[in-house]
């Protein structure tokens, strides 16, 4: 959709996933067997036909850049438009901007050169299948200055405590934005705003010494913008802690949850050419999600194995998440464990965590 410019803003996203974010930003954390968290918002934008997307990053972005490449999996390797990875670049000593406003101010060319008239802003911590074309139509139909995508949850979980909440009337007019812990209408960090109004608000916030666009231009709403809420009803997971990462990952072993995330519009990721998973004669796999390239000779139950995992004969894995290219040696027992990529476990190891506190090993650990 040429009317829209995508903005994936990672500036305020903290590395909250312990060992999983030692060497990468949160957006690059693997999820759901073969994806990264950023894949879901990128795919939503791709499915909406957005042809120009800027990814605003501040730190630990080497892994993210390696994953995104030239944007080809999301049809963003274009002669005009495409994907722009925009790390910090501040060469003007007179620049007084701060926070994500500094990102926007120092990359004005990205906005001015983009043909779209509206900004679709999103982060990576909320995993959704939001139909951004429908959100855009709602935005135009209601005549809003800003449209916030909101999800009303049935049950409040610990990860919702830090989320921004939204109150609106029956017509969808937003009347309050806050962080009350007991409120169930969650802001998914997706909004749409007209480009010129967005840039005007960026400049106003900088002039007043502000540092956070959403908080200072929208949440505080000093200029009395017309803010509307869009009620999103599809898959939604907030990934802002190890607990939320582990629990939402395990929920994908439920076929209903898995289908809700992956049915209909595709989710794209970095392309890797590997053989299908191989199950040897001694393998025993139950209720698990295995990606391509795995070789399994041991027992796997209620677990998620990413690409290229090797499980030796006699190894037992239960309730665990094993990331890319890990090796699990003979006789090893893993229960409620998260292994980051390239972990090597020699034979006879026993690692046991709890569902509420899984045992984690950082990337490239050898035991």
Residue frames as qw, qx, qy, qz and C-alpha x, y, z in Angstrom:
[[0.000, 0.890, 0.455, 0.000, 0.00, 0.00, 0.00],
 [0.495, 0.371, -0.001, 0.786, 1.77, 3.12, -1.25],
 [0.267, -0.820, -0.131, -0.490, -0.15, 5.37, 1.15],
 [0.755, -0.655, 0.031, -0.026, 1.77, 3.90, 4.11],
 [0.379, 0.630, -0.589, 0.336, 5.35, 4.14, 5.37],
 [0.856, -0.375, -0.352, 0.048, 6.42, 1.56, 7.96],
 [0.013, 0.709, -0.504, 0.493, 8.33, 2.57, 11.10],
 [0.858, -0.293, -0.409, 0.100, 9.61, -0.21, 13.37],
 [0.059, -0.800, 0.322, -0.503, 10.85, 1.64, 16.43],
 [0.846, -0.183, -0.450, 0.220, 13.13, -0.39, 18.71],
 [0.205, 0.628, -0.326, 0.676, 14.64, 2.61, 20.47],
 [0.434, -0.508, 0.387, -0.635, 12.92, 2.14, 23.84],
 [0.952, -0.106, -0.226, -0.179, 12.86, -1.65, 23.81],
 [0.319, -0.713, 0.602, -0.164, 15.11, -2.95, 26.56],
 [0.528, 0.264, -0.806, -0.038, 17.07, -6.21, 26.57],
 [0.595, -0.381, 0.340, -0.621, 14.72, -7.89, 29.04],
 [0.959, 0.041, -0.169, -0.225, 15.21, -11.55, 28.14],
 [0.698, -0.588, 0.400, 0.090, 18.33, -12.21, 30.23],
 [0.542, -0.309, 0.652, 0.432, 20.77, -14.56, 28.47],
 [0.560, 0.530, 0.593, 0.231, 18.77, -14.40, 25.23],
 [0.249, 0.945, 0.111, 0.181, 19.61, -10.71, 24.88],
 [0.621, -0.579, 0.225, 0.478, 23.25, -10.84, 25.96],
 [0.412, -0.196, 0.551, 0.699, 24.35, -10.70, 22.33],
 [0.065, 0.385, 0.650, 0.653, 21.30, -9.34, 20.47],
 [0.309, -0.068, 0.160, -0.935, 18.45, -6.87, 20.78],
 [0.505, 0.159, 0.711, -0.462, 15.01, -8.21, 21.70],
 [0.656, 0.521, -0.055, -0.544, 13.70, -7.92, 18.13],
 [0.471, 0.498, -0.706, -0.178, 16.27, -10.53, 16.99],
 [0.418, -0.239, 0.810, -0.334, 15.32, -13.16, 19.61],
 [0.261, 0.002, -0.877, -0.404, 14.22, -16.46, 17.97],
 [0.505, 0.087, 0.490, -0.705, 10.56, -17.40, 18.39],
 [0.802, 0.301, 0.218, -0.468, 8.17, -20.15, 17.26],
 [0.892, 0.043, 0.431, 0.131, 10.73, -22.62, 15.90],
 [0.664, 0.235, 0.360, 0.612, 12.18, -20.73, 12.95],
 [0.133, 0.857, 0.249, 0.432, 11.37, -17.02, 13.25],
 [0.330, -0.016, -0.357, 0.874, 12.64, -13.90, 15.03],
 [0.026, 0.624, 0.590, -0.511, 10.32, -11.54, 16.90],
 [0.099, 0.506, -0.161, -0.842, 10.73, -8.82, 14.29],
 [0.054, 0.064, 0.856, 0.510, 9.47, -11.18, 11.56],
 [0.066, 0.580, 0.803, -0.120, 5.87, -10.81, 12.70],
 [0.087, 0.791, 0.183, -0.577, 5.62, -7.04, 12.47],
 [0.038, -0.421, 0.588, 0.689, 7.60, -7.06, 9.21],
 [0.086, 0.216, 0.920, 0.316, 5.26, -9.67, 7.76],
 [0.121, 0.718, 0.592, -0.345, 2.21, -7.65, 8.85],
 [0.076, 0.723, -0.147, -0.671, 3.62, -4.68, 6.95],
 [0.071, -0.199, 0.811, 0.546, 4.47, -6.85, 3.94],
 [0.129, 0.421, 0.895, 0.068, 0.95, -8.30, 3.89],
 [0.128, 0.805, 0.368, -0.448, -0.43, -4.75, 3.92],
 [0.617, 0.635, 0.264, 0.382, 1.62, -3.94, 0.81],
 [0.216, -0.948, 0.119, 0.203, 3.90, -1.43, 2.55],
 [0.814, 0.493, -0.035, 0.305, 6.89, -0.82, 0.27],
 [0.305, 0.615, -0.368, 0.627, 9.10, 1.39, 2.45],
 [0.760, -0.602, -0.243, -0.018, 10.03, 0.41, 6.03],
 [0.196, 0.690, -0.487, 0.499, 12.53, 2.03, 8.38],
 [0.819, -0.379, -0.403, 0.153, 13.91, -0.01, 11.29],
 [0.033, -0.826, 0.290, -0.483, 15.14, 2.34, 14.03],
 [0.886, -0.244, -0.325, 0.221, 17.67, 0.57, 16.25],
 [0.188, -0.926, 0.260, -0.200, 20.02, 1.79, 18.98],
 [0.254, -0.615, 0.736, -0.126, 22.12, -1.10, 20.32],
 [0.490, -0.134, 0.861, -0.025, 23.07, -4.75, 19.84],
 [0.676, 0.539, 0.125, -0.487, 21.87, -4.71, 16.24],
 [0.056, 0.489, -0.791, -0.363, 24.55, -6.81, 14.50],
 [0.270, 0.124, 0.954, -0.030, 22.46, -10.00, 14.80],
 [0.428, 0.648, 0.451, -0.439, 19.37, -8.13, 13.62],
 [0.300, 0.716, -0.356, -0.520, 21.16, -6.76, 10.56],
 [0.066, -0.273, 0.930, 0.236, 22.45, -10.24, 9.71],
 [0.348, 0.346, 0.849, -0.196, 18.91, -11.60, 9.93],
 [0.399, 0.739, 0.278, -0.467, 17.24, -8.85, 7.89],
 [0.570, 0.055, 0.552, 0.607, 19.85, -8.66, 5.14],
 [0.017, 0.003, 0.359, 0.933, 18.49, -6.81, 2.13],
 [0.465, 0.208, 0.369, -0.778, 14.86, -7.50, 3.10],
 [0.320, 0.147, -0.749, -0.562, 14.21, -10.00, 0.30],
 [0.091, -0.246, -0.959, 0.108, 12.05, -12.44, 2.33],
 [0.108, 0.628, 0.551, -0.539, 9.61, -9.56, 2.95],
 [0.456, 0.654, 0.460, 0.391, 9.75, -8.31, -0.67],
 [0.168, -0.957, -0.059, 0.229, 11.72, -5.26, 0.42],
 [0.553, -0.282, 0.428, 0.657, 14.82, -5.61, -1.80],
 [0.413, 0.801, 0.433, 0.020, 13.54, -2.84, -4.04],
 [0.482, 0.333, 0.151, 0.796, 15.05, -0.27, -6.36],
 [0.161, -0.485, 0.008, -0.859, 12.68, 2.33, -4.92],
 [0.720, -0.507, 0.064, -0.469, 11.65, 2.14, -1.28],
 [0.744, 0.139, -0.625, 0.190, 12.52, -1.10, 0.50],
 [0.730, -0.605, -0.271, 0.170, 14.02, -1.68, 3.94],
 [0.244, 0.729, -0.311, 0.558, 16.21, 0.86, 5.72],
 [0.741, -0.438, -0.390, 0.327, 18.07, -0.15, 8.89],
 [0.098, 0.814, -0.052, 0.570, 18.70, 3.14, 10.68],
 [0.683, -0.364, -0.407, 0.485, 21.11, 2.93, 13.65],
 [0.228, -0.899, -0.130, 0.351, 22.11, 6.07, 15.58],
 [0.604, 0.288, 0.199, 0.716, 24.03, 8.62, 13.50],
 [0.157, -0.950, -0.243, 0.119, 24.47, 11.99, 15.16],
 [0.655, 0.156, 0.078, 0.735, 27.01, 14.22, 13.49],
 [0.015, 0.745, 0.161, 0.647, 25.45, 17.60, 14.22],
 [0.385, -0.066, -0.590, 0.707, 26.91, 19.09, 17.45],
 [0.228, -0.102, 0.124, -0.960, 24.03, 21.57, 17.58],
 [0.556, -0.269, -0.665, -0.419, 21.39, 18.83, 17.63],
 [0.270, -0.306, 0.557, -0.724, 19.38, 18.98, 20.87],
 [0.817, -0.099, -0.265, -0.503, 17.03, 16.05, 20.20],
 [0.215, -0.365, 0.855, -0.300, 17.00, 13.00, 22.47],
 [0.608, 0.112, 0.713, -0.331, 15.52, 9.48, 22.67],
 [0.542, 0.363, 0.709, 0.268, 13.58, 8.20, 19.67],
 [0.245, 0.933, 0.161, -0.210, 12.99, 11.83, 18.63],
 [0.211, -0.704, 0.531, 0.422, 16.72, 11.95, 17.91],
 [0.486, 0.077, 0.815, 0.304, 16.32, 8.96, 15.59],
 [0.393, 0.735, 0.552, 0.031, 13.45, 10.58, 13.71],
 [0.029, 0.946, -0.063, -0.316, 15.10, 14.01, 13.54],
 [0.234, -0.613, 0.633, 0.411, 18.36, 12.60, 12.18],
 [0.308, 0.088, 0.875, 0.363, 16.61, 10.50, 9.56],
 [0.386, 0.574, 0.249, -0.678, 14.21, 13.05, 8.13],
 [0.249, 0.406, -0.641, -0.602, 15.31, 12.05, 4.62],
 [0.052, 0.114, 0.991, 0.042, 13.71, 8.64, 5.13],
 [0.229, 0.588, 0.648, -0.427, 10.34, 10.29, 5.76],
 [0.247, 0.671, -0.097, -0.692, 10.64, 13.00, 3.12],
 [0.155, 0.349, -0.772, -0.508, 11.68, 10.58, 0.36],
 [0.205, 0.218, 0.949, -0.098, 8.98, 8.05, 1.20],
 [0.164, -0.228, -0.535, -0.797, 5.99, 8.35, -1.11],
 [0.327, -0.522, -0.787, 0.022, 3.46, 7.41, 1.57],
 [0.163, -0.623, -0.045, -0.764, 1.30, 9.97, 3.32],
 [0.729, -0.572, 0.039, -0.374, 0.75, 8.01, 6.55],
 [0.109, 0.503, -0.806, 0.293, 3.07, 6.46, 9.15],
 [0.891, -0.297, -0.276, -0.204, 2.44, 2.97, 10.53],
 [0.013, -0.650, 0.637, -0.414, 4.46, 2.78, 13.75],
 [0.934, -0.252, -0.191, -0.166, 5.15, -0.50, 15.58],
 [0.257, -0.671, 0.684, -0.127, 7.59, -2.24, 17.91],
 [0.539, 0.242, -0.792, -0.152, 8.57, -5.91, 18.19],
 [0.103, -0.156, 0.835, -0.517, 7.46, -6.89, 21.72],
 [0.639, 0.251, 0.429, -0.586, 3.80, -7.37, 20.77],
 [0.104, -0.071, 0.893, 0.431, 3.40, -10.36, 18.46],
 [0.526, 0.446, 0.401, -0.603, 0.22, -9.92, 16.42],
 [0.369, 0.248, 0.736, 0.510, -1.36, -10.64, 13.04],
 [0.164, 0.667, 0.293, -0.665, -2.88, -7.16, 12.79],
 [0.491, 0.560, 0.538, 0.395, -4.44, -6.34, 9.40],
 [0.265, -0.419, -0.033, 0.868, -2.81, -2.96, 8.81],
 [0.024, -0.245, -0.557, -0.793, -4.88, -2.27, 5.71],
 [0.346, -0.655, -0.649, -0.173, -8.01, -2.57, 7.81],
 [0.416, -0.585, -0.300, 0.628, -6.47, -0.34, 10.50],
 [0.188, -0.104, 0.271, 0.938, -5.69, 2.25, 7.81],
 [0.176, -0.456, -0.637, -0.596, -9.25, 2.13, 6.46],
 [0.425, -0.689, -0.556, 0.188, -10.56, 2.60, 10.00],
 [0.380, -0.395, -0.074, 0.833, -8.21, 5.56, 10.46],
 [0.027, 0.101, 0.420, 0.901, -9.48, 7.27, 7.29],
 [0.290, -0.538, -0.708, -0.353, -13.12, 6.45, 7.96],
 [0.446, -0.691, -0.484, 0.299, -13.08, 7.95, 11.46],
 [0.195, 0.877, 0.004, 0.440, -11.11, 11.05, 10.51],
 [0.731, -0.632, -0.060, 0.251, -8.67, 10.44, 13.36],
 [0.110, 0.893, -0.434, 0.050, -5.37, 12.20, 13.87],
 [0.027, 0.431, -0.892, 0.134, -4.01, 9.04, 15.50],
 [0.885, -0.126, -0.212, -0.394, -5.38, 5.49, 15.54],
 [0.217, -0.503, 0.798, -0.251, -4.12, 3.13, 18.26],
 [0.714, 0.017, -0.650, -0.258, -4.38, -0.64, 17.79],
 [0.396, -0.410, 0.587, -0.575, -5.65, -2.17, 21.04],
 [0.560, -0.031, -0.817, -0.132, -6.26, -5.72, 22.25],
 [0.608, -0.465, 0.253, -0.592, -8.69, -6.51, 25.07],
 [0.333, 0.249, -0.902, 0.119, -7.30, -9.52, 26.92],
 [0.725, -0.414, -0.448, -0.319, -9.37, -12.08, 28.81],
 [0.806, -0.514, -0.176, 0.233, -6.77, -12.57, 31.53],
 [0.043, 0.932, -0.322, 0.159, -4.16, -10.17, 32.85],
 [0.932, -0.021, -0.155, 0.327, -0.69, -11.73, 33.02],
 [0.549, -0.621, 0.014, 0.559, 2.57, -10.42, 34.53],
 [0.460, 0.079, 0.390, 0.794, 3.79, -9.18, 31.14],
 [0.032, 0.749, 0.491, 0.444, 0.78, -6.87, 30.89],
 [0.432, -0.724, -0.307, 0.442, 1.80, -4.88, 34.00],
 [0.326, -0.451, 0.197, 0.807, 4.20, -2.64, 32.08],
 [0.256, 0.403, 0.657, 0.583, 1.98, -2.31, 29.01],
 [0.155, 0.074, 0.040, -0.984, 0.17, 0.92, 28.18],
 [0.151, 0.468, 0.862, -0.119, -3.60, 0.69, 28.58],
 [0.074, -0.128, -0.336, -0.930, -6.33, 2.59, 26.71],
 [0.221, 0.498, 0.698, -0.466, -9.81, 3.80, 27.72],
 [0.067, -0.036, -0.475, -0.876, -12.27, 4.76, 24.97],
 [0.523, 0.198, 0.355, -0.749, -15.97, 5.47, 24.62],
 [0.719, 0.297, 0.611, -0.145, -18.52, 3.46, 22.61],
 [0.598, 0.792, 0.000, -0.124, -17.55, 5.23, 19.37],
 [0.879, 0.140, -0.023, 0.456, -13.87, 4.41, 19.90],
 [0.124, 0.864, -0.167, 0.459, -12.75, 7.90, 20.93],
 [0.669, -0.045, -0.526, 0.523, -9.78, 7.52, 23.29],
 [0.333, -0.868, -0.124, -0.346, -10.45, 9.30, 26.58],
 [0.481, -0.775, 0.405, -0.065, -7.44, 8.16, 28.61],
 [0.798, 0.373, -0.436, 0.185, -4.06, 6.47, 28.17],
 [0.459, -0.716, 0.415, -0.323, -2.33, 5.10, 31.27],
 [0.453, 0.323, -0.825, 0.099, -0.53, 2.13, 32.84],
 [0.650, -0.340, 0.365, -0.574, -3.06, 0.94, 35.43],
 [0.074, -0.299, 0.951, 0.013, -2.17, -2.66, 36.30],
 [0.397, 0.245, 0.834, -0.295, -5.78, -3.93, 36.46],
 [0.506, 0.579, -0.018, -0.639, -6.88, -2.63, 33.05],
 [0.729, 0.076, 0.670, 0.121, -7.49, -5.17, 30.25],
 [0.600, 0.779, 0.180, 0.017, -7.41, -3.02, 27.09],
 [0.657, -0.413, 0.307, 0.551, -3.77, -3.24, 25.95],
 [0.365, 0.858, -0.205, -0.296, -2.09, -0.86, 23.50],
 [0.947, 0.096, 0.228, 0.205, -0.10, -3.06, 21.09],
 [0.375, -0.577, 0.317, 0.653, 2.47, -0.34, 20.22],
 [0.334, 0.300, 0.645, 0.619, 0.94, 0.04, 16.75],
 [0.172, 0.731, 0.350, -0.559, -0.44, 3.38, 15.62],
 [0.455, 0.471, 0.478, 0.584, -1.21, 5.18, 12.36],
 [0.112, -0.790, -0.167, 0.579, -0.70, 8.89, 11.88],
 [0.544, 0.822, 0.117, 0.116, -0.53, 11.25, 8.91],
 [0.773, 0.105, -0.077, 0.620, 3.13, 11.83, 7.99],
 [0.177, 0.601, -0.038, 0.779, 3.13, 15.61, 8.06],
 [0.582, -0.707, -0.025, -0.401, 1.37, 15.65, 11.42],
 [0.922, -0.257, -0.109, 0.268, 3.88, 13.09, 12.73],
 [0.611, 0.260, -0.083, 0.743, 6.85, 15.22, 11.68],
 [0.144, -0.711, -0.020, -0.688, 5.20, 18.34, 13.08],
 [0.762, -0.620, -0.047, -0.182, 4.79, 16.58, 16.44],
 [0.856, -0.019, -0.123, 0.502, 8.41, 15.37, 16.34],
 [0.333, 0.484, -0.073, 0.806, 9.59, 18.95, 15.92],
 [0.432, -0.715, -0.045, -0.547, 7.27, 20.25, 18.67],
 [0.884, -0.445, -0.119, 0.079, 8.52, 17.61, 21.12],
 [0.722, 0.147, -0.119, 0.666, 12.17, 18.46, 20.36],
 [0.057, 0.639, -0.013, 0.767, 11.51, 22.14, 20.92],
 [0.597, -0.652, 0.059, -0.463, 10.15, 21.33, 24.38],
 [0.041, -0.574, 0.778, -0.253, 13.04, 19.01, 25.30],
 [0.888, -0.088, 0.246, -0.377, 11.00, 15.80, 25.17],
 [0.122, -0.500, 0.843, 0.153, 12.55, 12.35, 24.61],
 [0.268, 0.132, 0.954, -0.005, 9.78, 9.82, 23.86],
 [0.200, -0.078, -0.468, -0.857, 7.42, 10.36, 20.92],
 [0.413, -0.430, -0.753, -0.278, 4.46, 8.23, 22.01],
 [0.394, -0.506, -0.582, 0.500, 4.52, 9.38, 25.62],
 [0.180, -0.411, -0.118, 0.886, 5.09, 13.07, 24.92],
 [0.175, 0.074, -0.423, -0.886, 3.10, 13.60, 21.70],
 [0.508, -0.239, -0.670, -0.486, 0.24, 11.11, 22.09],
 [0.497, -0.373, -0.738, 0.262, -0.07, 9.83, 25.66],
 [0.179, -0.382, -0.345, 0.839, 0.17, 13.31, 27.17],
 [0.219, 0.644, 0.638, 0.362, -1.75, 14.69, 24.16],
 [0.208, -0.481, -0.210, 0.825, -0.83, 18.34, 24.76],
 [0.102, 0.164, -0.377, -0.906, -2.10, 19.47, 21.36],
 [0.578, 0.272, 0.480, -0.601, -5.49, 17.73, 21.77],
 [0.194, 0.216, -0.804, -0.518, -5.19, 15.30, 18.90],
 [0.825, 0.009, 0.024, -0.565, -8.22, 13.26, 17.90],
 [0.001, -0.363, 0.931, -0.029, -7.21, 9.76, 19.01],
 [0.844, 0.005, -0.124, -0.521, -9.25, 6.70, 18.05],
 [0.461, -0.336, 0.817, -0.089, -8.93, 3.07, 19.15],
 [0.669, 0.258, -0.554, -0.422, -8.98, 0.11, 16.74],
 [0.760, -0.308, 0.476, -0.318, -10.13, -3.13, 18.37],
 [0.418, 0.436, -0.778, -0.171, -7.82, -5.97, 17.30],
 [0.840, -0.223, 0.225, -0.441, -9.13, -9.47, 17.99],
 [0.857, 0.326, -0.398, -0.005, -6.49, -11.89, 16.68],
 [0.853, -0.149, -0.297, 0.402, -3.42, -13.59, 18.14],
 [0.025, -0.882, 0.214, -0.418, -1.55, -11.48, 20.67],
 [0.843, -0.316, -0.245, 0.359, 1.50, -12.21, 22.83],
 [0.058, -0.953, 0.234, -0.182, 3.62, -9.75, 24.80],
 [0.895, 0.028, -0.215, 0.391, 7.27, -10.83, 25.00],
 [0.035, 0.848, -0.238, 0.471, 9.00, -8.70, 27.63],
 [0.487, -0.585, 0.590, -0.269, 10.42, -11.26, 30.08],
 [0.114, 0.255, -0.955, -0.098, 11.75, -14.82, 30.16],
 [0.350, 0.232, 0.801, -0.428, 8.50, -15.92, 31.78],
 [0.570, 0.583, 0.162, -0.556, 6.38, -14.44, 28.98],
 [0.347, 0.550, -0.660, -0.376, 8.75, -15.74, 26.30],
 [0.034, -0.139, 0.988, -0.058, 8.71, -19.31, 27.64],
 [0.402, 0.338, 0.711, -0.467, 4.97, -19.44, 28.34],
 [0.549, 0.621, 0.000, -0.560, 3.88, -17.96, 25.00],
 [0.261, 0.466, -0.791, -0.297, 6.32, -20.23, 23.16],
 [0.140, 0.013, 0.975, -0.170, 4.93, -23.30, 24.90],
 [0.497, 0.444, 0.430, -0.608, 1.38, -22.13, 24.12],
 [0.456, 0.521, -0.448, -0.565, 2.18, -22.58, 20.43],
 [0.012, 0.117, -0.991, -0.063, 2.19, -26.35, 20.99],
 [0.410, 0.458, 0.644, -0.455, -1.58, -25.90, 21.27],
 [0.371, 0.279, 0.682, 0.565, -2.82, -26.33, 17.69],
 [0.067, 0.874, 0.478, 0.047, -5.47, -23.63, 18.09],
 [0.265, -0.855, 0.100, 0.435, -2.88, -21.06, 19.19],
 [0.460, -0.236, 0.591, 0.619, -0.49, -22.11, 16.43],
 [0.310, 0.519, 0.679, 0.415, -3.14, -21.83, 13.73],
 [0.040, -0.936, -0.313, 0.157, -4.25, -18.44, 15.02],
 [0.302, -0.736, 0.294, 0.530, -0.70, -17.14, 14.55],
 [0.260, -0.319, 0.706, 0.576, 0.12, -18.78, 11.23],
 [0.439, 0.516, 0.731, 0.081, -3.15, -19.27, 9.35],
 [0.342, 0.896, 0.281, -0.039, -4.08, -17.10, 6.37],
 [0.277, 0.926, -0.243, 0.088, -1.51, -14.33, 5.82],
 [0.880, 0.120, -0.297, 0.352, 2.05, -15.72, 5.70],
 [0.436, -0.862, 0.220, 0.138, 4.83, -14.98, 8.16],
 [0.750, 0.571, -0.231, 0.242, 8.17, -14.65, 6.38],
 [0.614, -0.716, 0.260, 0.206, 11.67, -15.07, 7.77],
 [0.037, 0.709, -0.633, -0.309, 15.26, -15.33, 6.57],
 [0.919, 0.274, -0.162, -0.233, 15.51, -18.09, 3.99],
 [0.258, -0.556, 0.789, 0.027, 17.76, -21.05, 4.78],
 [0.785, 0.262, -0.434, -0.356, 18.01, -24.09, 2.56],
 [0.218, -0.369, 0.862, -0.273, 18.08, -27.16, 4.80],
 [0.365, -0.091, -0.890, -0.257, 16.77, -30.70, 4.57],
 [0.657, -0.512, -0.221, -0.508, 13.58, -31.66, 6.43],
 [0.481, -0.551, 0.578, -0.361, 13.90, -32.89, 10.01],
 [0.626, 0.234, -0.737, -0.101, 15.27, -36.44, 10.18],
 [0.720, -0.435, 0.329, -0.430, 13.98, -38.94, 12.74],
 [0.259, 0.392, -0.882, -0.009, 16.27, -41.91, 13.34],
 [0.613, -0.197, -0.739, -0.200, 14.98, -45.33, 14.36],
 [0.429, -0.259, -0.682, 0.533, 15.51, -44.68, 18.07],
 [0.075, -0.185, 0.055, -0.978, 13.69, -41.30, 18.00],
 [0.171, -0.576, -0.793, 0.097, 10.53, -40.77, 20.06],
 [0.037, 0.071, 0.008, 0.997, 8.90, -37.37, 19.46],
 [0.122, -0.618, -0.776, 0.017, 5.60, -36.32, 21.04],
 [0.100, -0.918, -0.381, 0.049, 3.63, -33.07, 21.01],
 [0.459, -0.540, 0.172, 0.684, 6.55, -30.98, 19.79],
 [0.465, 0.875, 0.051, -0.123, 7.46, -28.44, 17.11],
 [0.678, -0.303, 0.418, 0.523, 10.59, -29.23, 15.08],
 [0.333, 0.816, -0.180, -0.437, 12.09, -27.06, 12.35],
 [0.869, 0.473, -0.134, 0.052, 13.93, -28.26, 9.26],
 [0.390, 0.668, -0.549, 0.317, 17.48, -29.54, 9.53],
 [0.571, -0.523, 0.508, -0.378, 16.99, -31.30, 12.87],
 [0.613, 0.191, -0.766, -0.041, 18.40, -34.79, 13.40],
 [0.594, -0.446, 0.351, -0.570, 16.71, -36.64, 16.26],
 [0.568, 0.125, -0.814, 0.014, 17.76, -39.99, 17.75],
 [0.107, -0.035, -0.769, 0.630, 16.54, -39.38, 21.31],
 [0.100, -0.639, -0.760, 0.057, 13.27, -38.50, 23.06],
 [0.021, 0.101, 0.011, 0.995, 11.56, -35.13, 22.61],
 [0.168, -0.611, -0.774, -0.011, 8.30, -34.23, 24.36],
 [0.135, -0.917, -0.360, 0.109, 6.38, -30.93, 24.69],
 [0.467, -0.531, 0.200, 0.678, 9.31, -29.00, 23.22],
 [0.488, 0.864, 0.042, -0.118, 10.32, -26.62, 20.42],
 [0.689, -0.259, 0.394, 0.551, 13.45, -27.35, 18.39],
 [0.284, 0.834, -0.136, -0.454, 14.76, -24.73, 15.98],
 [0.767, 0.590, -0.238, -0.080, 16.69, -25.39, 12.77],
 [0.566, 0.553, -0.565, 0.233, 19.61, -27.80, 12.76],
 [0.529, -0.559, 0.506, -0.390, 19.32, -29.18, 16.29],
 [0.615, 0.230, -0.754, -0.033, 20.98, -32.57, 16.81],
 [0.686, -0.447, 0.344, -0.460, 19.59, -34.82, 19.57],
 [0.251, 0.395, -0.884, -0.016, 21.76, -37.86, 20.17],
 [0.702, -0.209, -0.652, -0.196, 20.50, -41.34, 21.07],
 [0.563, -0.321, -0.638, 0.416, 19.48, -41.69, 24.70],
 [0.056, 0.059, -0.192, 0.978, 19.00, -37.92, 25.21],
 [0.106, -0.636, -0.764, 0.027, 15.68, -36.83, 26.77],
 [0.046, 0.092, 0.007, 0.995, 14.16, -33.39, 26.22],
 [0.151, -0.633, -0.759, -0.018, 10.92, -32.26, 27.84],
 [0.133, -0.916, -0.351, 0.137, 9.22, -28.86, 28.07],
 [0.485, -0.507, 0.210, 0.681, 12.22, -27.11, 26.52],
 [0.475, 0.871, 0.034, -0.119, 13.17, -24.63, 23.80],
 [0.702, -0.274, 0.409, 0.515, 16.31, -25.56, 21.88],
 [0.318, 0.853, -0.064, -0.409, 17.55, -22.95, 19.42],
 [0.731, 0.637, -0.224, -0.103, 19.49, -23.23, 16.18],
 [0.646, 0.514, -0.526, 0.203, 22.32, -25.71, 15.77],
 [0.493, -0.586, 0.533, -0.360, 22.46, -26.94, 19.34],
 [0.609, 0.198, -0.767, -0.033, 23.94, -30.38, 20.01],
 [0.697, -0.454, 0.297, -0.469, 22.45, -32.54, 22.77],
 [0.224, 0.450, -0.864, 0.011, 24.78, -35.41, 23.61],
 [0.631, -0.141, -0.748, -0.149, 23.95, -39.01, 24.52],
 [0.512, -0.368, -0.696, 0.343, 22.19, -39.55, 27.81],
 [0.054, 0.090, -0.196, 0.975, 21.60, -35.83, 28.41],
 [0.122, -0.633, -0.761, 0.068, 18.37, -34.94, 30.26],
 [0.033, 0.102, 0.009, 0.994, 16.77, -31.52, 29.74],
 [0.148, -0.643, -0.751, -0.023, 13.53, -30.39, 31.36],
 [0.086, -0.953, -0.277, 0.081, 12.11, -26.85, 31.31],
 [0.547, -0.395, 0.261, 0.690, 15.28, -25.53, 29.68],
 [0.468, 0.876, 0.066, -0.097, 16.01, -22.79, 27.13],
 [0.677, -0.246, 0.354, 0.596, 19.23, -23.22, 25.14],
 [0.270, 0.831, -0.134, -0.468, 20.32, -20.33, 22.95],
 [0.820, 0.550, -0.145, -0.070, 21.85, -21.11, 19.56],
 [0.578, 0.570, -0.532, 0.240, 25.07, -23.12, 19.13],
 [0.545, -0.571, 0.510, -0.343, 25.04, -24.61, 22.64],
 [0.657, 0.270, -0.703, -0.042, 26.94, -27.91, 22.87],
 [0.673, -0.476, 0.403, -0.397, 26.14, -30.40, 25.65],
 [0.290, 0.356, -0.888, -0.039, 28.32, -33.47, 25.92],
 [0.642, -0.223, -0.697, -0.230, 26.86, -36.78, 27.07],
 [0.537, -0.308, -0.698, 0.360, 25.37, -37.40, 30.49],
 [0.014, 0.146, -0.222, 0.964, 24.40, -33.81, 31.38],
 [0.181, -0.618, -0.765, 0.018, 21.25, -33.11, 33.43],
 [0.021, 0.060, -0.079, 0.995, 19.69, -29.64, 33.39],
 [0.180, -0.587, -0.785, -0.085, 16.30, -29.12, 35.03],
 [0.054, -0.135, 0.137, -0.980, 14.40, -25.87, 35.50],
 [0.202, 0.460, 0.751, -0.428, 10.82, -25.03, 36.40],
 [0.267, 0.648, 0.593, 0.397, 8.04, -23.81, 34.08],
 [0.135, -0.969, -0.207, 0.018, 7.97, -20.55, 36.04],
 [0.207, -0.867, 0.411, 0.191, 11.77, -20.26, 36.00],
 [0.942, 0.325, -0.011, 0.085, 13.34, -22.20, 33.11],
 [0.648, -0.479, 0.331, 0.491, 17.05, -23.00, 33.14],
 [0.512, 0.856, -0.002, -0.066, 18.82, -20.90, 30.47],
 [0.696, -0.265, 0.322, 0.585, 22.17, -21.28, 28.73],
 [0.169, 0.816, -0.132, -0.537, 23.56, -18.38, 26.71],
 [0.745, 0.642, -0.135, -0.119, 24.64, -18.59, 23.06],
 [0.605, 0.578, -0.519, 0.173, 27.64, -20.84, 22.23],
 [0.528, -0.581, 0.530, -0.321, 27.93, -22.30, 25.73],
 [0.699, 0.239, -0.673, -0.047, 29.79, -25.63, 25.86],
 [0.600, -0.498, 0.477, -0.406, 29.32, -28.01, 28.80]]
